[in-house]
Amino acid sequence: MIGRLNHVAIAVRDLEKATALYRDTLGAHVSQPLAQPEHGVTVVFIELPNTKIELLAPLGEASPILKFLEKNPDGGMHHVCYEVDDILAARDRLKAGGARVLGDGEPKIGAHGKPVLFLHPKDFSGTLVELEQV
């Protein structure tokens, strides 16, 4: 059902500092910051030959990343994103198997302009999983 690893997301307090670390210290190609108000984050993508790293910084007082950063003051790995061909079929299959979909269960448009869903970390070995339709 799942396809390629689309990205690994890292929550950060200081997006400019984290972007500079990847760009200047590691020599990576980084995108411009992209505000995602509907998700409460600003993102930067680091392009790698085989996948991407997504840096997430809080956007607004209701950002879900704020709670994560309270528990992890230095930031850290937030979620992994896998590609799926049909997000509704994947959702239905996962729910039938007992997995919990976060939010209202309906896909939202993610940073790549494609439908995404998040799955409860307690159902996936403590890892928050994002599915993105490709």
N, CA, C and O atoms as a GROMACS GRO file, in nm:
protein
  536
    1MET      N    1   0.083  -0.120   0.000
    1MET     CA    2   0.000   0.000   0.000
    1MET      C    3   0.087   0.126   0.000
    1MET      O    4   0.065   0.215  -0.082
    2ILE      N    5   0.187   0.135   0.092
    2ILE     CA    6   0.270   0.255   0.092
    2ILE      C    7   0.377   0.243  -0.015
    2ILE      O    8   0.422   0.134  -0.051
    3GLY      N    9   0.415   0.359  -0.064
    3GLY     CA   10   0.519   0.366  -0.166
    3GLY      C   11   0.645   0.425  -0.109
    3GLY      O   12   0.688   0.391   0.001
    4ARG      N   13   0.704   0.514  -0.185
    4ARG     CA   14   0.830   0.578  -0.147
    4ARG      C   15   0.817   0.658  -0.018
    4ARG      O   16   0.709   0.705   0.019
    5LEU      N   17   0.931   0.672   0.048
    5LEU     CA   18   0.942   0.768   0.157
    5LEU      C   19   0.947   0.905   0.092
    5LEU      O   20   1.040   0.934   0.017
    6ASN      N   21   0.849   0.990   0.121
    6ASN     CA   22   0.845   1.123   0.060
    6ASN      C   23   0.936   1.219   0.136
    6ASN      O   24   1.014   1.292   0.075
    7HIS      N   25   0.924   1.219   0.269
    7HIS     CA   26   1.012   1.305   0.349
    7HIS      C   27   1.010   1.263   0.495
    7HIS      O   28   0.922   1.191   0.541
    8VAL      N   29   1.111   1.311   0.567
    8VAL     CA   30   1.118   1.302   0.712
    8VAL      C   31   1.108   1.446   0.761
    8VAL      O   32   1.180   1.533   0.714
    9ALA      N   33   1.017   1.471   0.855
    9ALA     CA   34   0.995   1.607   0.905
    9ALA      C   35   1.064   1.626   1.040
    9ALA      O   36   1.056   1.541   1.128
   10ILE      N   37   1.131   1.739   1.053
   10ILE     CA   38   1.201   1.775   1.175
   10ILE      C   39   1.142   1.907   1.225
   10ILE      O   40   1.143   2.007   1.153
   11ALA      N   41   1.093   1.906   1.349
   11ALA     CA   42   1.041   2.028   1.410
   11ALA      C   43   1.157   2.110   1.463
   11ALA      O   44   1.248   2.058   1.527
   12VAL      N   45   1.153   2.241   1.436
   12VAL     CA   46   1.260   2.331   1.478
   12VAL      C   47   1.200   2.459   1.539
   12VAL      O   48   1.090   2.500   1.502
   13ARG      N   49   1.273   2.518   1.630
   13ARG     CA   50   1.229   2.646   1.688
   13ARG      C   51   1.266   2.763   1.596
   13ARG      O   52   1.188   2.857   1.579
   14ASP      N   53   1.385   2.756   1.538
   14ASP     CA   54   1.439   2.866   1.459
   14ASP      C   55   1.461   2.816   1.316
   14ASP      O   56   1.561   2.751   1.286
   15LEU      N   57   1.367   2.847   1.229
   15LEU     CA   58   1.370   2.798   1.091
   15LEU      C   59   1.491   2.852   1.015
   15LEU      O   60   1.554   2.779   0.938
   16GLU      N   61   1.523   2.979   1.034
   16GLU     CA   62   1.638   3.038   0.964
   16GLU      C   63   1.769   2.970   1.004
   16GLU      O   64   1.853   2.941   0.918
   17LYS      N   65   1.786   2.944   1.132
   17LYS     CA   66   1.907   2.880   1.182
   17LYS      C   67   1.917   2.736   1.128
   17LYS      O   68   2.024   2.694   1.085
   18ALA      N   69   1.807   2.663   1.132
   18ALA     CA   70   1.807   2.524   1.084
   18ALA      C   71   1.831   2.519   0.933
   18ALA      O   72   1.904   2.432   0.884
   19THR      N   73   1.770   2.612   0.860
   19THR     CA   74   1.791   2.617   0.715
   19THR      C   75   1.938   2.646   0.683
   19THR      O   76   1.996   2.583   0.594
   20ALA      N   77   1.997   2.739   0.754
   20ALA     CA   78   2.138   2.774   0.733
   20ALA      C   79   2.229   2.654   0.762
   20ALA      O   80   2.328   2.633   0.693
   21LEU      N   81   2.195   2.578   0.864
   21LEU     CA   82   2.274   2.460   0.897
   21LEU      C   83   2.277   2.362   0.780
   21LEU      O   84   2.384   2.314   0.742
   22TYR      N   85   2.161   2.332   0.725
   22TYR     CA   86   2.155   2.238   0.612
   22TYR      C   87   2.219   2.297   0.486
   22TYR      O   88   2.290   2.228   0.413
   23ARG      N   89   2.193   2.425   0.461
   23ARG     CA   90   2.245   2.489   0.339
   23ARG      C   91   2.395   2.514   0.348
   23ARG      O   92   2.471   2.475   0.260
   24ASP      N   93   2.438   2.579   0.455
   24ASP     CA   94   2.575   2.627   0.463
   24ASP      C   95   2.673   2.523   0.519
   24ASP      O   96   2.786   2.513   0.471
   25THR      N   97   2.630   2.447   0.617
   25THR     CA   98   2.719   2.349   0.679
   25THR      C   99   2.719   2.217   0.603
   25THR      O  100   2.825   2.159   0.579
   26LEU      N  101   2.599   2.170   0.564
   26LEU     CA  102   2.590   2.042   0.495
   26LEU      C  103   2.588   2.054   0.343
   26LEU      O  104   2.600   1.954   0.273
   27GLY      N  105   2.574   2.177   0.291
   27GLY     CA  106   2.579   2.198   0.147
   27GLY      C  107   2.456   2.150   0.072
   27GLY      O  108   2.463   2.116  -0.046
   28ALA      N  109   2.342   2.146   0.140
   28ALA     CA  110   2.219   2.097   0.078
   28ALA      C  111   2.146   2.208   0.003
   28ALA      O  112   2.161   2.326   0.033
   29HIS      N  113   2.067   2.166  -0.096
   29HIS     CA  114   1.977   2.258  -0.165
   29HIS      C  115   1.850   2.271  -0.081
   29HIS      O  116   1.787   2.170  -0.049
   30VAL      N  117   1.813   2.395  -0.046
   30VAL     CA  118   1.695   2.417   0.039
   30VAL      C  119   1.596   2.507  -0.034
   30VAL      O  120   1.635   2.593  -0.113
   31SER      N  121   1.469   2.485  -0.007
   31SER     CA  122   1.364   2.567  -0.067
   31SER      C  123   1.347   2.696   0.011
   31SER      O  124   1.404   2.714   0.118
   32GLN      N  125   1.269   2.785  -0.045
   32GLN     CA  126   1.227   2.904   0.028
   32GLN      C  127   1.123   2.862   0.133
   32GLN      O  128   1.052   2.764   0.113
   33PRO      N  129   1.114   2.936   0.243
   33PRO     CA  130   1.010   2.905   0.342
   33PRO      C  131   0.871   2.918   0.280
   33PRO      O  132   0.845   3.007   0.199
   34LEU      N  133   0.782   2.828   0.320
   34LEU     CA  134   0.645   2.825   0.270
   34LEU      C  135   0.551   2.820   0.390
   34LEU      O  136   0.548   2.720   0.461
   35ALA      N  137   0.476   2.927   0.411
   35ALA     CA  138   0.378   2.930   0.520
   35ALA      C  139   0.260   2.840   0.486
   35ALA      O  140   0.208   2.845   0.374
   36GLN      N  141   0.219   2.759   0.582
   36GLN     CA  142   0.104   2.670   0.568
   36GLN      C  143   0.006   2.700   0.682
   36GLN      O  144  -0.004   2.623   0.777
   37PRO      N  145  -0.066   2.814   0.672
   37PRO     CA  146  -0.151   2.855   0.785
   37PRO      C  147  -0.256   2.751   0.825
   37PRO      O  148  -0.290   2.739   0.942
   38GLU      N  149  -0.308   2.675   0.726
   38GLU     CA  150  -0.409   2.574   0.759
   38GLU      C  151  -0.352   2.459   0.842
   38GLU      O  152  -0.428   2.384   0.904
   39HIS      N  153  -0.219   2.445   0.843
   39HIS     CA  154  -0.154   2.342   0.923
   39HIS      C  155  -0.078   2.401   1.042
   39HIS      O  156  -0.026   2.327   1.126
   40GLY      N  157  -0.073   2.534   1.050
   40GLY     CA  158  -0.006   2.600   1.162
   40GLY      C  159   0.145   2.589   1.160
   40GLY      O  160   0.209   2.591   1.265
   41VAL      N  161   0.204   2.579   1.041
   41VAL     CA  162   0.349   2.566   1.031
   41VAL      C  163   0.402   2.646   0.913
   41VAL      O  164   0.329   2.680   0.820
   42THR      N  165   0.531   2.675   0.919
   42THR     CA  166   0.608   2.721   0.804
   42THR      C  167   0.708   2.611   0.775
   42THR      O  168   0.770   2.558   0.867
   43VAL      N  169   0.724   2.576   0.647
   43VAL     CA  170   0.810   2.464   0.611
   43VAL      C  171   0.920   2.509   0.515
   43VAL      O  172   0.906   2.604   0.439
   44VAL      N  173   1.031   2.436   0.522
   44VAL     CA  174   1.140   2.445   0.426
   44VAL      C  175   1.174   2.302   0.390
   44VAL      O  176   1.184   2.216   0.477
   45PHE      N  177   1.193   2.276   0.261
   45PHE     CA  178   1.230   2.142   0.217
   45PHE      C  179   1.377   2.139   0.177
   45PHE      O  180   1.426   2.226   0.105
   46ILE      N  181   1.446   2.037   0.226
   46ILE     CA  182   1.583   2.010   0.189
   46ILE      C  183   1.578   1.895   0.088
   46ILE      O  184   1.530   1.786   0.119
   47GLU      N  185   1.629   1.922  -0.032
   47GLU     CA  186   1.624   1.822  -0.139
   47GLU      C  187   1.745   1.729  -0.128
   47GLU      O  188   1.860   1.775  -0.126
   48LEU      N  189   1.719   1.600  -0.122
   48LEU     CA  190   1.824   1.499  -0.122
   48LEU      C  191   1.806   1.412  -0.245
   48LEU      O  192   1.698   1.411  -0.304
   49PRO      N  193   1.908   1.338  -0.286
   49PRO     CA  194   1.893   1.256  -0.407
   49PRO      C  195   1.781   1.152  -0.398
   49PRO      O  196   1.720   1.119  -0.500
   50ASN      N  197   1.753   1.100  -0.278
   50ASN     CA  198   1.655   0.993  -0.264
   50ASN      C  199   1.529   1.029  -0.188
   50ASN      O  200   1.436   0.948  -0.182
   51THR      N  201   1.522   1.148  -0.129
   51THR     CA  202   1.404   1.190  -0.054
   51THR      C  203   1.419   1.338  -0.017
   51THR      O  204   1.502   1.408  -0.075
   52LYS      N  205   1.340   1.384   0.079
   52LYS     CA  206   1.348   1.522   0.127
   52LYS      C  207   1.347   1.521   0.280
   52LYS      O  208   1.299   1.427   0.343
   53ILE      N  209   1.400   1.627   0.336
   53ILE     CA  210   1.385   1.658   0.478
   53ILE      C  211   1.296   1.781   0.482
   53ILE      O  212   1.318   1.876   0.408
   54GLU      N  213   1.194   1.779   0.568
   54GLU     CA  214   1.105   1.893   0.585
   54GLU      C  215   1.133   1.954   0.722
   54GLU      O  216   1.117   1.888   0.824
   55LEU      N  217   1.173   2.080   0.723
   55LEU     CA  218   1.189   2.153   0.850
   55LEU      C  219   1.056   2.221   0.879
   55LEU      O  220   1.002   2.292   0.793
   56LEU      N  221   1.004   2.200   0.998
   56LEU     CA  222   0.874   2.257   1.040
   56LEU      C  223   0.897   2.356   1.154
   56LEU      O  224   0.963   2.324   1.252
   57ALA      N  225   0.844   2.474   1.140
   57ALA     CA  226   0.848   2.573   1.248
   57ALA      C  227   0.707   2.618   1.277
   57ALA      O  228   0.623   2.624   1.187
   58PRO      N  229   0.678   2.651   1.404
   58PRO     CA  230   0.543   2.694   1.439
   58PRO      C  231   0.502   2.821   1.365
   58PRO      O  232   0.583   2.911   1.341
   59LEU      N  233   0.374   2.826   1.329
   59LEU     CA  234   0.314   2.944   1.268
   59LEU      C  235   0.186   2.973   1.344
   59LEU      O  236   0.085   2.904   1.326
   60GLY      N  237   0.189   3.074   1.429
   60GLY     CA  238   0.071   3.110   1.507
   60GLY      C  239   0.068   3.039   1.641
   60GLY      O  240   0.140   2.942   1.665
   61GLU      N  241  -0.018   3.091   1.728
   61GLU     CA  242  -0.029   3.041   1.865
   61GLU      C  243  -0.097   2.905   1.875
   61GLU      O  244  -0.084   2.837   1.976
   62ALA      N  245  -0.170   2.864   1.771
   62ALA     CA  246  -0.240   2.736   1.773
   62ALA      C  247  -0.163   2.626   1.700
   62ALA      O  248  -0.218   2.520   1.674
   63SER      N  249  -0.038   2.652   1.667
   63SER     CA  250   0.041   2.555   1.591
   63SER      C  251   0.056   2.424   1.669
   63SER      O  252   0.091   2.425   1.787
   64PRO      N  253   0.030   2.310   1.603
   64PRO     CA  254   0.050   2.182   1.671
   64PRO      C  255   0.198   2.155   1.701
   64PRO      O  256   0.230   2.070   1.784
   65ILE      N  257   0.287   2.225   1.634
   65ILE     CA  258   0.430   2.207   1.657
   65ILE      C  259   0.472   2.266   1.791
   65ILE      O  260   0.572   2.222   1.848
   66LEU      N  261   0.398   2.364   1.843
   66LEU     CA  262   0.433   2.423   1.972
   66LEU      C  263   0.431   2.320   2.083
   66LEU      O  264   0.521   2.317   2.167
   67LYS      N  265   0.329   2.234   2.085
   67LYS     CA  266   0.319   2.130   2.189
   67LYS      C  267   0.437   2.033   2.176
   67LYS      O  268   0.496   1.993   2.277
   68PHE      N  269   0.471   1.997   2.052
   68PHE     CA  270   0.585   1.908   2.030
   68PHE      C  271   0.713   1.973   2.083
   68PHE      O  272   0.792   1.907   2.150
   69LEU      N  273   0.733   2.102   2.054
   69LEU     CA  274   0.854   2.171   2.098
   69LEU      C  275   0.856   2.193   2.249
   69LEU      O  276   0.964   2.204   2.307
   70GLU      N  277   0.740   2.200   2.314
   70GLU     CA  278   0.738   2.207   2.461
   70GLU      C  279   0.796   2.079   2.519
   70GLU      O  280   0.871   2.083   2.617
   71LYS      N  281   0.762   1.966   2.460
   71LYS     CA  282   0.811   1.837   2.508
   71LYS      C  283   0.954   1.810   2.460
   71LYS      O  284   1.028   1.735   2.524
   72ASN      N  285   0.992   1.871   2.349
   72ASN     CA  286   1.124   1.851   2.289
   72ASN      C  287   1.186   1.987   2.260
   72ASN      O  288   1.186   2.032   2.145
   73PRO      N  289   1.238   2.054   2.362
   73PRO     CA  290   1.283   2.193   2.346
   73PRO      C  291   1.388   2.215   2.237
   73PRO      O  292   1.398   2.325   2.182
   74ASP      N  293   1.467   2.114   2.207
   74ASP     CA  294   1.569   2.127   2.104
   74ASP      C  295   1.518   2.088   1.966
   74ASP      O  296   1.594   2.088   1.869
   75GLY      N  297   1.389   2.055   1.957
   75GLY     CA  298   1.332   2.009   1.830
   75GLY      C  299   1.359   1.860   1.813
   75GLY      O  300   1.403   1.793   1.906
   76GLY      N  301   1.331   1.810   1.693
   76GLY     CA  302   1.357   1.669   1.668
   76GLY      C  303   1.267   1.615   1.559
   76GLY      O  304   1.186   1.688   1.501
   77MET      N  305   1.283   1.485   1.532
   77MET     CA  306   1.203   1.421   1.428
   77MET      C  307   1.055   1.425   1.467
   77MET      O  308   1.017   1.381   1.575
   78HIS      N  309   0.974   1.479   1.378
   78HIS     CA  310   0.832   1.496   1.405
   78HIS      C  311   0.747   1.388   1.340
   78HIS      O  312   0.661   1.330   1.405
   79HIS      N  313   0.771   1.360   1.210
   79HIS     CA  314   0.694   1.255   1.142
   79HIS      C  315   0.767   1.206   1.017
   79HIS      O  316   0.863   1.268   0.970
   80VAL      N  317   0.719   1.094   0.967
   80VAL     CA  318   0.765   1.043   0.838
   80VAL      C  319   0.646   1.045   0.743
   80VAL      O  320   0.532   1.023   0.784
   81CYS      N  321   0.673   1.072   0.616
   81CYS     CA  322   0.568   1.080   0.516
   81CYS      C  323   0.592   0.976   0.408
   81CYS      O  324   0.698   0.972   0.346
   82TYR      N  325   0.489   0.893   0.386
   82TYR     CA  326   0.494   0.791   0.281
   82TYR      C  327   0.396   0.828   0.171
   82TYR      O  328   0.291   0.886   0.197
   83GLU      N  329   0.432   0.794   0.049
   83GLU     CA  330   0.345   0.818  -0.065
   83GLU      C  331   0.247   0.702  -0.081
   83GLU      O  332   0.281   0.586  -0.058
   84VAL      N  333   0.125   0.736  -0.122
   84VAL     CA  334   0.023   0.637  -0.157
   84VAL      C  335  -0.041   0.678  -0.289
   84VAL      O  336  -0.047   0.797  -0.321
   85ASP      N  337  -0.089   0.580  -0.364
   85ASP     CA  338  -0.154   0.610  -0.492
   85ASP      C  339  -0.295   0.665  -0.473
   85ASP      O  340  -0.337   0.754  -0.547
   86ASP      N  341  -0.367   0.613  -0.374
   86ASP     CA  342  -0.506   0.651  -0.352
   86ASP      C  343  -0.526   0.672  -0.202
   86ASP      O  344  -0.538   0.575  -0.127
   87ILE      N  345  -0.529   0.797  -0.159
   87ILE     CA  346  -0.532   0.826  -0.016
   87ILE      C  347  -0.662   0.781   0.050
   87ILE      O  348  -0.661   0.739   0.166
   88LEU      N  349  -0.774   0.788  -0.021
   88LEU     CA  350  -0.900   0.744   0.038
   88LEU      C  351  -0.903   0.593   0.056
   88LEU      O  352  -0.949   0.543   0.158
   89ALA      N  353  -0.853   0.519  -0.042
   89ALA     CA  354  -0.846   0.372  -0.030
   89ALA      C  355  -0.749   0.334   0.083
   89ALA      O  356  -0.777   0.242   0.160
   90ALA      N  357  -0.637   0.405   0.094
   90ALA     CA  358  -0.541   0.377   0.200
   90ALA      C  359  -0.604   0.406   0.336
   90ALA      O  360  -0.591   0.326   0.429
   91ARG      N  361  -0.673   0.519   0.348
   91ARG     CA  362  -0.740   0.554   0.473
   91ARG      C  363  -0.840   0.447   0.513
   91ARG      O  364  -0.843   0.403   0.628
   92ASP      N  365  -0.923   0.406   0.418
   92ASP     CA  366  -1.027   0.309   0.449
   92ASP      C  367  -0.968   0.175   0.490
   92ASP      O  368  -1.017   0.110   0.582
   93ARG      N  369  -0.863   0.134   0.422
   93ARG     CA  370  -0.797   0.007   0.456
   93ARG      C  371  -0.734   0.014   0.596
   93ARG      O  372  -0.746  -0.079   0.675
   94LEU      N  373  -0.668   0.126   0.625
   94LEU     CA  374  -0.605   0.143   0.756
   94LEU      C  375  -0.709   0.147   0.868
   94LEU      O  376  -0.691   0.082   0.971
   95LYS      N  377  -0.816   0.221   0.847
   95LYS     CA  378  -0.922   0.228   0.949
   95LYS      C  379  -0.985   0.092   0.972
   95LYS      O  380  -1.015   0.056   1.086
   96ALA      N  381  -1.005   0.016   0.865
   96ALA     CA  382  -1.063  -0.119   0.879
   96ALA      C  383  -0.970  -0.209   0.959
   96ALA      O  384  -1.015  -0.303   1.025
   97GLY      N  385  -0.840  -0.181   0.954
   97GLY     CA  386  -0.742  -0.257   1.030
   97GLY      C  387  -0.720  -0.205   1.171
   97GLY      O  388  -0.638  -0.259   1.244
   98GLY      N  389  -0.792  -0.099   1.210
   98GLY     CA  390  -0.783  -0.047   1.346
   98GLY      C  391  -0.696   0.076   1.364
   98GLY      O  392  -0.684   0.126   1.475
   99ALA      N  393  -0.636   0.125   1.258
   99ALA     CA  394  -0.552   0.246   1.270
   99ALA      C  395  -0.640   0.369   1.286
   99ALA      O  396  -0.750   0.376   1.230
  100ARG      N  397  -0.591   0.465   1.362
  100ARG     CA  398  -0.664   0.589   1.384
  100ARG      C  399  -0.609   0.700   1.294
  100ARG      O  400  -0.488   0.724   1.289
  101VAL      N  401  -0.700   0.765   1.224
  101VAL     CA  402  -0.665   0.881   1.141
  101VAL      C  403  -0.691   1.005   1.225
  101VAL      O  404  -0.797   1.018   1.286
  102LEU      N  405  -0.595   1.095   1.230
  102LEU     CA  406  -0.610   1.216   1.311
  102LEU      C  407  -0.702   1.317   1.244
  102LEU      O  408  -0.726   1.311   1.123
  103GLY      N  409  -0.753   1.410   1.323
  103GLY     CA  410  -0.844   1.512   1.272
  103GLY      C  411  -0.979   1.452   1.239
  103GLY      O  412  -1.024   1.358   1.305
  104ASP      N  413  -1.042   1.507   1.137
  104ASP     CA  414  -1.176   1.460   1.100
  104ASP      C  415  -1.173   1.341   1.004
  104ASP      O  416  -1.278   1.293   0.961
  105GLY      N  417  -1.053   1.294   0.971
  105GLY     CA  418  -1.041   1.178   0.883
  105GLY      C  419  -1.044   1.210   0.735
  105GLY      O  420  -1.027   1.121   0.652
  106GLU      N  421  -1.066   1.335   0.702
  106GLU     CA  422  -1.069   1.376   0.562
  106GLU      C  423  -0.934   1.436   0.523
  106GLU      O  424  -0.874   1.509   0.602
  107PRO      N  425  -0.886   1.404   0.403
  107PRO     CA  426  -0.757   1.459   0.359
  107PRO      C  427  -0.759   1.611   0.353
  107PRO      O  428  -0.860   1.673   0.321
  108LYS      N  429  -0.645   1.669   0.384
  108LYS     CA  430  -0.623   1.813   0.370
  108LYS      C  431  -0.514   1.830   0.264
  108LYS      O  432  -0.442   1.735   0.234
  109ILE      N  433  -0.503   1.948   0.208
  109ILE     CA  434  -0.398   1.974   0.110
  109ILE      C  435  -0.270   2.011   0.184
  109ILE      O  436  -0.269   2.101   0.268
  110GLY      N  437  -0.162   1.939   0.152
  110GLY     CA  438  -0.034   1.960   0.219
  110GLY      C  439   0.055   2.058   0.146
  110GLY      O  440   0.012   2.125   0.052
  111ALA      N  441   0.179   2.066   0.190
  111ALA     CA  442   0.274   2.164   0.137
  111ALA      C  443   0.308   2.140  -0.010
  111ALA      O  444   0.352   2.233  -0.078
  112HIS      N  445   0.290   2.019  -0.059
  112HIS     CA  446   0.318   1.990  -0.200
  112HIS      C  447   0.194   2.007  -0.287
  112HIS      O  448   0.197   1.976  -0.406
  113GLY      N  449   0.084   2.058  -0.228
  113GLY     CA  450  -0.039   2.078  -0.304
  113GLY      C  451  -0.115   1.949  -0.329
  113GLY      O  452  -0.200   1.943  -0.418
  114LYS      N  453  -0.086   1.846  -0.251
  114LYS     CA  454  -0.150   1.715  -0.268
  114LYS      C  455  -0.221   1.676  -0.139
  114LYS      O  456  -0.186   1.725  -0.032
  115PRO      N  457  -0.321   1.587  -0.148
  115PRO     CA  458  -0.395   1.545  -0.027
  115PRO      C  459  -0.305   1.467   0.070
  115PRO      O  460  -0.225   1.383   0.029
  116VAL      N  461  -0.321   1.498   0.199
  116VAL     CA  462  -0.245   1.431   0.304
  116VAL      C  463  -0.338   1.393   0.420
  116VAL      O  464  -0.442   1.455   0.441
  117LEU      N  465  -0.298   1.291   0.493
  117LEU     CA  466  -0.361   1.248   0.617
  117LEU      C  467  -0.252   1.215   0.718
  117LEU      O  468  -0.141   1.180   0.679
  118PHE      N  469  -0.284   1.225   0.846
  118PHE     CA  470  -0.191   1.184   0.951
  118PHE      C  471  -0.251   1.069   1.030
  118PHE      O  472  -0.372   1.066   1.055
  119LEU      N  473  -0.165   0.975   1.069
  119LEU     CA  474  -0.206   0.857   1.143
  119LEU      C  475  -0.149   0.864   1.284
  119LEU      O  476  -0.036   0.909   1.304
  120HIS      N  477  -0.226   0.818   1.380
  120HIS     CA  478  -0.190   0.829   1.522
  120HIS      C  479  -0.059   0.756   1.551
  120HIS      O  480  -0.043   0.640   1.511
  121PRO      N  481   0.034   0.823   1.620
  121PRO     CA  482   0.163   0.760   1.648
  121PRO      C  483   0.153   0.634   1.735
  121PRO      O  484   0.238   0.545   1.724
  122LYS      N  485   0.053   0.625   1.820
  122LYS     CA  486   0.041   0.506   1.905
  122LYS      C  487   0.010   0.381   1.824
  122LYS      O  488   0.029   0.269   1.872
  123ASP      N  489  -0.038   0.399   1.702
  123ASP     CA  490  -0.068   0.284   1.616
  123ASP      C  491   0.051   0.244   1.529
  123ASP      O  492   0.045   0.144   1.459
  124PHE      N  493   0.160   0.324   1.532
  124PHE     CA  494   0.274   0.302   1.444
  124PHE      C  495   0.407   0.314   1.519
  124PHE      O  496   0.495   0.390   1.482
  125SER      N  497   0.417   0.236   1.626
  125SER     CA  498   0.542   0.226   1.704
  125SER      C  499   0.592   0.360   1.753
  125SER      O  500   0.713   0.383   1.758
  126GLY      N  501   0.501   0.450   1.789
  126GLY     CA  502   0.539   0.579   1.843
  126GLY      C  503   0.576   0.683   1.739
  126GLY      O  504   0.628   0.789   1.774
  127THR      N  505   0.551   0.654   1.611
  127THR     CA  506   0.588   0.747   1.504
  127THR      C  507   0.463   0.806   1.439
  127THR      O  508   0.375   0.732   1.395
  128LEU      N  509   0.456   0.938   1.433
  128LEU     CA  510   0.350   1.005   1.359
  128LEU      C  511   0.375   0.981   1.211
  128LEU      O  512   0.484   1.009   1.161
  129VAL      N  513   0.274   0.929   1.142
  129VAL     CA  514   0.287   0.896   1.000
  129VAL      C  515   0.196   0.986   0.919
  129VAL      O  516   0.078   1.002   0.949
  130GLU      N  517   0.252   1.045   0.815
  130GLU     CA  518   0.176   1.123   0.718
  130GLU      C  519   0.168   1.041   0.589
  130GLU      O  520   0.267   0.983   0.545
  131LEU      N  521   0.050   1.037   0.529
  131LEU     CA  522   0.034   0.978   0.397
  131LEU      C  523   0.007   1.091   0.299
  131LEU      O  524  -0.072   1.181   0.327
  132GLU      N  525   0.072   1.085   0.183
  132GLU     CA  526   0.052   1.185   0.079
  132GLU      C  527   0.017   1.114  -0.051
  132GLU      O  528   0.089   1.024  -0.094
  133GLN      N  529  -0.093   1.155  -0.113
  133GLN     CA  530  -0.131   1.097  -0.241
  133GLN      C  531  -0.042   1.154  -0.350
  133GLN      O  532  -0.020   1.275  -0.358
  134VAL      N  533   0.008   1.064  -0.435
  134VAL     CA  534   0.094   1.109  -0.547
  134VAL      C  535   0.027   1.082  -0.680
  134VAL      O  536   0.083   1.112  -0.785
   0.00000   0.00000   0.00000
